[in-house]
């Protein structure tokens, strides 16, 4: 499933929202640069982008992502 956003690590190795596609549900809630705190109930602090993407893909049609604006 495609969620309409992309993740990346910033210059401090913190996971952030990298891109948000216009017109998606995510575009109402997420912005590039938002810090990702949790993915699927797990802390994103030491999580790789690949691990986060894997958890998101495994979630099916609903996933909880906690961000800080």
N, C-alpha and C positions, 0 to 999 in steps of 0.2 A: 504494500500500500504506500502511496506517495502522500506525505503529510503537508507539503508546501513550505518547508523550511530546511535550512542546511546548518550544520554545526561546524565549529572550528575551534582551535585553541588560539587565544590572544597572545600578546607578547609576554604575558606573565604566566603562561601555560594554564590559564583558566578557560574552561569551556564556555563558549558564547554562541548566541544565535548569529550566524554569519550572513545568511540571506533569507528573506521571506518573500514568497511569491505573491504578487498582487492578486486580489480576488479570492484568495483562499481563506478559510476560517481563521487560520493562524495570523493572517495579516491584521485582524482586529485586535489581537492580544500580544503579539510578539513584534519586536523591532530588532534590526541588526545592532549588535553590541550588548543586548540583554545578557546578563550572566545566567548560566544554567546551574542551579543549585542541586536539583535532584532529577533523576530519570527513572521512572517506574519504581519509585520508592527507595532508590539507592542514591547515596551521595555521589555527586559528579566531581567532587574535589580532586580525586586521583584517578578518575575514569578516563580512558582514552575515547576519542571520538568514535573509533571503530566499535568499542564495547557499547557505547550509548546507542549507536545506530543499530546494533544487533538487538539490544533490549527493545528499542522502538519497533523494529520489524517483527519481533516475537509477540508483541502486544496485541496484534490483530487490529480491531477497529477502535480501540480506546487505549490511550496511554496518558499517564499523569506526568507532566514536566513542570517542575517548579522553577520559576525564573525570578530574577531581581532586575528591575528596571533601572 
